[in-house]
Amino acid sequence: MTYYNQEFEMIVLGAMLLEPNILDDYNFYDDLFSKQNNKIIFKTIVECIENGVKPDIMVISEKLKDAEITAGYISSLTSKVLAVSNVAFYLKELEELSRKRKLEMMIKICAAELNAKTSQEIIEKIEDSLTHLNEEKSKGYLQLREYTTKAIERIEKKYHGTFGGIRVGYRDVDYLMDDLPGGTLNIIAARTSMGKTATALNIAHNILRQNKKVGFFSLEMSGDLLAERFIQKIAMVNTRKIRDLKKEGFERINSACENIYDLKIWVDDTPNIYLYDLKSKSRKMKREGIEIIFIDFLSLIRIQNEKLSLYEKYGMISHELKALARELEIPIVALSQLTRNAEDNKPNLADLRNSGMIEEDADCVVLLSGKRVDENVELIFDIAKNRNGSIGECRLMFKKEYQLISDIDYSAQP
């Protein structure tokens, strides 16, 4: 079956010749036209408009006299048009046919590659193609005023404290960061054993308390160890000293387990997961209502092309994660490593391992460092980059034996 309508294509081109200004009112693109001659005419009309020339029949005929497109065919286009105002109907039909042609081509390409590629690679290609098709359908632009209603609603909700966005859940951090908007890539970076995973788990728990659904990719730690960290935090027990626990400690563990059963968090602990697999599972999580995704951590994600340098690899991963966040319209929080330069110094953006593309793609970058205070660690939560809020430092208390991160109670200090 062929997916085109020559008559409709001619009507749309004729309407453009009669009223070139309709290009300002509708979304035209060359893939709407299935016939090469019609594509050439469309591109020539657009070229004339861009150069300030009115694209009438004579002008277009002259420009295409060497393209084997007759003046008679060009003049016949306008005769097809009954009313320029009906062009929206024909455009909608051509857009549907264009999408079907692309789907047909995608199916043929994937069928031809079945013997050469794995099933997972084919699935990833199909998912990416479908995503691009959906993005194409939503293409177009609006005047800024079209967005102001939602913007005012967002501002008013923030003012009244009723904004339903995703908060990190710490007093000073939320004051600076405001919230975690959908479609953003957020990086939390630190040196080894500085509390990256604990920070992600604590933020995830804070978000779960907001009745949000959370997805968590644990590439470094198994799901059962992750669950133990949650139990440790909620029960306020040190599971490494389990033999020293008294009865009330086990009661708190049982209570914590009951609490965890009610948490809306889904964990994937596939080690060294491939990027295409992570993207595929993230899309499934989104379909099941997940509102934020955590990835622990970025450098353990694998890609198909193992020949890329680390800089190129991390750049590709960060770029794809940013695109994934925008596609799913949810925030993604990815953990990353800092270089050895940050070991004994205050970290900065340049300390992000292979930082160039990660820093560029990220909407928000948090650099963690800390200093010991008695048995605890005062965690410095440095918001070094933030497209959607302020930058600055906050301090949190990290009770390492319980994997618990909390606000500092300044009123209790002398």
C-alpha positions as CSV (number, residue, x, y, z in Angstrom):
1,M,0.0,0.0,0.0
2,T,1.3,3.5,-0.8
3,Y,0.8,6.3,1.6
4,Y,0.5,9.5,-0.4
5,N,-2.2,11.8,-2.0
6,Q,-0.9,13.7,-5.0
7,E,-4.1,15.8,-5.2
8,F,-3.7,17.1,-1.7
9,E,0.0,17.9,-2.2
10,M,-0.9,20.0,-5.3
11,I,-3.6,21.8,-3.3
12,V,-1.2,22.7,-0.5
13,L,1.4,24.0,-3.0
14,G,-1.3,25.9,-4.9
15,A,-2.4,27.6,-1.6
16,M,1.2,28.6,-0.9
17,L,1.5,30.2,-4.3
18,L,-1.8,32.1,-3.9
19,E,-1.1,33.2,-0.3
20,P,2.5,32.8,0.7
21,N,1.7,34.2,4.2
22,I,0.1,30.9,5.2
23,L,3.6,29.7,5.9
24,D,3.5,31.8,9.0
25,D,0.3,30.2,10.2
26,Y,0.9,26.5,9.7
27,N,3.8,24.0,10.1
28,F,5.1,23.1,6.6
29,Y,8.1,20.8,6.0
30,D,9.3,19.0,2.9
31,D,8.5,15.5,4.2
32,L,4.8,16.3,3.8
33,F,5.4,15.8,0.1
34,S,5.9,12.3,-1.3
35,K,6.8,13.2,-4.9
36,Q,10.2,14.6,-5.6
37,N,8.9,17.3,-8.0
38,N,6.5,18.6,-5.3
39,K,9.4,18.6,-2.7
40,I,11.4,20.7,-5.2
41,I,8.6,23.2,-5.7
42,F,8.0,23.5,-2.0
43,K,11.7,24.2,-1.3
44,T,11.8,26.8,-4.2
45,I,8.7,28.6,-2.7
46,V,10.4,28.7,0.7
47,E,13.7,29.9,-0.8
48,C,11.8,32.8,-2.6
49,I,10.1,33.9,0.6
50,E,13.4,33.8,2.5
51,N,14.9,36.1,-0.1
52,G,12.0,38.5,-0.1
53,V,10.7,37.4,-3.5
54,K,6.9,36.8,-4.0
55,P,6.7,33.2,-5.2
56,D,4.1,33.5,-8.0
57,I,3.7,31.1,-10.9
58,M,6.0,33.0,-13.3
59,V,8.9,33.2,-10.7
60,I,8.7,29.6,-9.7
61,S,8.5,28.4,-13.4
62,E,11.6,30.5,-14.3
63,K,13.6,29.1,-11.3
64,L,12.6,25.5,-12.2
65,K,12.9,25.6,-16.0
66,D,16.0,23.3,-15.8
67,A,14.4,20.9,-13.3
68,E,12.1,19.2,-15.9
69,I,9.1,20.6,-14.1
70,T,6.8,22.1,-16.6
71,A,5.2,25.6,-16.3
72,G,1.9,23.9,-17.1
73,Y,2.2,21.7,-14.0
74,I,3.1,24.7,-11.8
75,S,0.2,26.8,-13.1
76,S,-2.2,23.8,-12.5
77,L,-1.5,23.9,-8.8
78,T,-3.5,27.1,-8.1
79,S,-6.5,25.8,-10.1
80,K,-6.8,23.0,-7.6
81,V,-7.4,25.4,-4.7
82,L,-11.1,26.0,-3.9
83,A,-10.4,28.0,-0.7
84,V,-7.0,28.8,0.9
85,S,-8.7,28.7,4.3
86,N,-9.1,24.9,3.9
87,V,-5.4,24.3,3.8
88,A,-5.3,23.1,7.5
89,F,-7.4,20.1,6.6
90,Y,-5.1,19.0,3.7
91,L,-2.0,19.6,5.9
92,K,-3.3,17.3,8.6
93,E,-4.0,14.6,6.0
94,L,-0.5,15.0,4.5
95,E,1.1,14.9,7.9
96,E,-0.7,11.6,8.7
97,L,0.5,10.1,5.4
98,S,4.0,11.3,6.0
99,R,4.1,9.6,9.4
100,K,2.9,6.4,7.9
101,R,5.6,6.5,5.2
102,K,8.2,6.9,7.9
103,L,6.8,4.0,9.9
104,E,6.8,1.9,6.8
105,M,10.4,2.7,6.1
106,M,11.4,2.1,9.8
107,I,9.7,-1.4,9.6
108,K,11.6,-2.2,6.4
109,I,14.9,-1.1,7.8
110,C,14.5,-3.0,11.0
111,A,13.4,-6.2,9.2
112,A,16.5,-6.0,6.9
113,E,18.7,-5.7,10.0
114,L,17.2,-8.6,12.0
115,N,20.0,-10.9,11.0
116,A,22.8,-8.4,11.7
117,K,21.7,-6.9,15.0
118,T,20.4,-8.2,18.4
119,S,16.7,-8.0,19.2
120,Q,17.5,-5.4,21.9
121,E,19.3,-3.2,19.4
122,I,16.3,-3.4,17.1
123,I,13.9,-2.6,19.9
124,E,16.0,0.4,20.8
125,K,16.0,1.6,17.2
126,I,12.2,1.3,17.0
127,E,11.8,3.2,20.3
128,D,14.1,6.0,19.2
129,S,12.3,6.2,15.8
130,L,8.9,6.4,17.5
131,T,10.2,9.1,19.9
132,H,11.4,11.2,16.9
133,L,8.0,10.7,15.2
134,N,6.2,12.0,18.3
135,E,8.6,14.9,18.6
136,E,8.0,15.8,14.9
137,K,4.2,15.9,15.5
138,S,4.6,18.4,18.3
139,K,7.0,20.6,16.4
140,G,6.1,24.3,15.9
141,Y,6.4,27.4,17.9
142,L,4.1,29.8,19.7
143,Q,4.2,33.4,20.7
144,L,5.6,33.8,24.3
145,R,2.2,35.0,25.4
146,E,0.8,31.5,24.8
147,Y,3.0,30.2,27.6
148,T,2.3,33.0,30.2
149,T,-0.9,31.5,31.6
150,K,0.9,28.4,32.9
151,A,3.9,30.5,34.0
152,I,1.6,32.7,36.1
153,E,-0.1,29.7,37.6
154,R,3.3,28.2,38.5
155,I,4.4,31.5,40.1
156,E,1.2,31.9,42.1
157,K,1.5,28.3,43.4
158,K,5.0,28.9,44.5
159,Y,4.0,32.1,46.3
160,H,1.2,30.4,48.1
161,G,3.3,27.3,48.9
162,T,1.0,25.0,46.9
163,F,3.3,24.2,44.0
164,G,3.1,20.5,43.3
165,G,6.6,20.1,41.9
166,I,9.3,17.7,43.1
167,R,11.2,19.1,46.1
168,V,14.6,17.8,47.2
169,G,13.2,17.8,50.8
170,Y,15.9,19.8,52.7
171,R,15.1,23.3,53.9
172,D,18.1,25.3,52.6
173,V,18.5,23.2,49.5
174,D,14.8,23.7,48.5
175,Y,15.2,27.5,49.2
176,L,18.0,27.7,46.6
177,M,17.0,25.0,44.1
178,D,13.2,25.7,44.2
179,D,12.3,22.3,42.7
180,L,13.3,19.7,40.2
181,P,11.5,20.5,37.0
182,G,10.5,17.9,34.5
183,G,12.9,17.4,31.5
184,T,16.0,18.3,33.4
185,L,19.3,16.4,33.9
186,N,20.7,16.8,37.5
187,I,24.1,15.7,38.5
188,I,25.3,14.9,42.0
189,A,29.1,14.5,42.1
190,A,31.6,13.6,44.8
191,R,34.7,11.7,45.6
192,T,34.6,8.0,46.5
193,S,32.9,7.3,49.9
194,M,31.7,10.8,50.3
195,G,28.0,10.0,50.4
196,K,26.7,10.1,46.8
197,T,24.5,7.0,47.1
198,A,23.4,8.0,50.6
199,T,22.4,11.5,49.2
200,A,20.5,9.9,46.3
201,L,18.6,7.5,48.7
202,N,17.8,10.3,51.2
203,I,16.5,12.6,48.4
204,A,14.5,9.7,46.9
205,H,13.0,9.0,50.3
206,N,12.1,12.7,50.7
207,I,10.4,12.6,47.3
208,L,8.5,9.4,48.2
209,R,7.1,11.2,51.2
210,Q,5.6,13.7,48.7
211,N,3.6,10.8,47.3
212,K,5.6,10.6,44.1
213,K,6.7,7.5,42.3
214,V,10.5,7.0,42.0
215,G,12.6,4.9,39.7
216,F,16.2,3.9,40.8
217,F,18.9,2.4,38.6
218,S,21.5,0.9,41.0
219,L,24.4,0.0,38.8
220,E,26.9,-0.4,41.6
221,M,24.9,-1.9,44.5
222,S,22.5,-4.8,44.4
223,G,18.8,-4.3,45.2
224,D,19.0,-6.1,48.5
225,L,21.9,-3.9,49.7
226,L,20.0,-0.9,48.6
227,A,17.0,-2.1,50.6
228,E,19.3,-2.6,53.6
229,R,20.4,1.0,53.3
230,F,16.8,2.1,53.4
231,I,16.1,-0.1,56.4
232,Q,19.2,1.4,58.2
233,K,18.0,4.9,57.5
234,I,14.4,4.5,58.4
235,A,15.0,2.3,61.5
236,M,17.9,4.4,62.7
237,V,20.0,1.3,63.3
238,N,23.5,0.4,62.3
239,T,23.1,-3.0,60.5
240,R,26.9,-3.5,60.5
241,K,26.6,-3.9,64.3
242,I,23.6,-6.2,64.1
243,R,24.9,-8.5,66.9
244,D,24.8,-5.6,69.3
245,L,21.2,-4.8,68.6
246,K,18.7,-5.1,71.4
247,K,15.0,-6.0,71.1
248,E,13.8,-2.4,70.4
249,G,16.3,-2.3,67.5
250,F,14.8,-5.3,65.8
251,E,11.3,-3.8,66.4
252,R,12.4,-0.7,64.6
253,I,13.7,-2.9,61.7
254,N,10.4,-4.7,61.4
255,S,8.6,-1.3,61.4
256,A,11.0,0.0,58.7
257,C,10.3,-3.0,56.5
258,E,6.5,-2.4,56.8
259,N,7.2,1.2,55.8
260,I,9.2,0.1,52.8
261,Y,6.4,-2.2,51.5
262,D,4.3,1.0,51.0
263,L,7.0,3.0,49.2
264,K,6.4,3.6,45.5
265,I,9.9,3.0,44.4
266,W,11.0,0.7,41.6
267,V,14.7,-0.5,41.5
268,D,16.7,-1.9,38.6
269,D,20.0,-3.3,39.8
270,T,21.4,-4.5,36.4
271,P,25.2,-4.1,36.7
272,N,27.0,-2.2,33.9
273,I,23.7,-1.7,32.1
274,Y,23.8,-0.7,28.4
275,L,22.6,2.8,27.6
276,Y,19.9,1.6,25.2
277,D,18.6,-0.8,27.9
278,L,18.5,1.9,30.5
279,K,16.5,4.2,28.1
280,S,14.1,1.4,27.2
281,K,13.5,0.6,30.9
282,S,13.1,4.3,31.7
283,R,10.4,4.6,29.1
284,K,8.6,1.7,30.7
285,M,8.9,3.3,34.1
286,K,7.4,6.5,32.7
287,R,4.4,4.5,31.3
288,E,3.9,3.1,34.8
289,G,3.8,6.5,36.4
290,I,7.3,7.1,37.5
291,E,7.9,10.8,38.2
292,I,11.7,11.0,38.7
293,I,14.6,8.6,37.9
294,F,17.9,8.2,39.8
295,I,21.0,6.7,38.3
296,D,23.8,5.4,40.5
297,F,26.1,6.0,38.8
298,L,26.9,7.5,35.4
299,S,30.3,6.1,34.6
300,L,29.0,2.5,35.0
301,I,26.6,2.8,32.0
302,R,27.9,0.9,29.0
303,I,27.6,1.9,25.4
304,Q,27.8,-0.2,22.2
305,N,30.8,1.6,20.8
306,E,33.6,0.6,23.1
307,K,36.2,2.4,20.9
308,L,35.1,5.8,22.1
309,S,37.4,7.7,24.5
310,L,36.2,8.2,28.0
311,Y,35.5,11.8,27.3
312,E,33.4,10.9,24.2
313,K,31.7,8.1,26.1
314,Y,30.6,10.3,29.0
315,G,29.7,13.1,26.6
316,M,27.4,10.7,24.7
317,I,25.8,9.3,27.9
318,S,25.1,12.8,29.3
319,H,23.7,14.0,26.0
320,E,21.4,10.9,25.8
321,L,20.3,11.2,29.4
322,K,19.4,14.9,28.9
323,A,17.4,14.0,25.7
324,L,15.7,11.2,27.7
325,A,14.7,13.6,30.5
326,R,13.2,15.9,27.9
327,E,11.4,13.1,26.1
328,L,9.9,11.7,29.3
329,E,9.3,15.2,30.8
330,I,10.6,14.1,34.2
331,P,13.8,15.0,36.1
332,I,16.7,12.6,36.0
333,V,19.3,12.6,38.8
334,A,22.6,10.9,37.9
335,L,25.5,10.4,40.2
336,S,29.0,11.1,39.0
337,Q,32.6,10.9,40.2
338,L,34.9,13.8,40.9
339,T,38.6,13.7,40.0
340,R,41.4,13.3,42.6
341,N,42.0,17.0,42.4
342,A,39.0,17.4,44.7
343,E,40.4,15.1,47.3
344,D,41.7,17.7,49.7
345,N,40.3,20.8,48.1
346,K,37.0,22.5,47.6
347,P,35.6,20.9,44.4
348,N,34.5,22.9,41.4
349,L,32.9,22.1,38.1
350,A,36.3,21.4,36.5
351,D,36.7,18.5,38.9
352,L,33.8,16.5,37.2
353,R,35.5,13.5,35.7
354,N,35.7,14.0,31.9
355,S,33.5,17.1,32.7
356,G,33.1,19.0,29.4
357,M,29.9,17.5,28.0
358,I,28.5,16.5,31.4
359,E,28.7,20.1,32.7
360,E,27.2,21.4,29.4
361,D,24.3,19.0,29.3
362,A,23.4,19.2,33.0
363,D,20.7,21.7,34.2
364,C,21.9,21.4,37.8
365,V,25.2,20.2,39.2
366,V,25.7,19.6,42.9
367,L,29.2,19.0,44.3
368,L,29.4,17.1,47.6
369,S,32.2,17.4,50.1
370,G,32.3,17.2,53.8
371,K,34.2,17.5,57.1
372,R,33.9,15.3,60.2
373,V,32.0,16.7,63.2
374,D,32.2,14.4,66.2
375,E,30.8,11.0,64.9
376,N,29.0,12.6,62.0
377,V,29.9,14.4,58.7
378,E,28.9,17.9,57.9
379,L,28.0,17.5,54.2
380,I,28.6,20.5,52.0
381,F,25.9,20.5,49.3
382,D,27.4,23.0,46.8
383,I,25.0,23.9,44.0
384,A,27.6,24.9,41.4
385,K,25.3,25.1,38.4
386,N,21.6,25.7,38.3
387,R,19.7,26.8,35.2
388,N,16.3,26.8,37.1
389,G,17.3,28.4,40.4
390,S,20.1,29.8,42.4
391,I,23.6,28.6,43.1
392,G,25.3,28.5,46.5
393,E,26.2,26.2,49.4
394,C,24.0,24.4,51.9
395,R,25.1,22.3,54.8
396,L,23.5,19.0,55.9
397,M,24.3,16.5,58.6
398,F,25.3,13.0,57.5
399,K,24.9,10.4,60.2
400,K,27.0,7.8,58.4
401,E,26.2,4.8,60.6
402,Y,22.5,5.2,59.8
403,Q,22.9,6.5,56.2
404,L,20.8,9.4,57.3
405,I,21.1,12.9,55.9
406,S,19.2,15.7,57.6
407,D,18.9,19.4,58.0
408,I,21.2,21.0,60.5
409,D,19.3,22.4,63.5
410,Y,21.0,25.7,63.9
411,S,18.8,26.7,66.9
412,A,20.3,23.9,68.9
413,Q,23.8,25.2,68.4
414,P,25.5,27.4,71.0
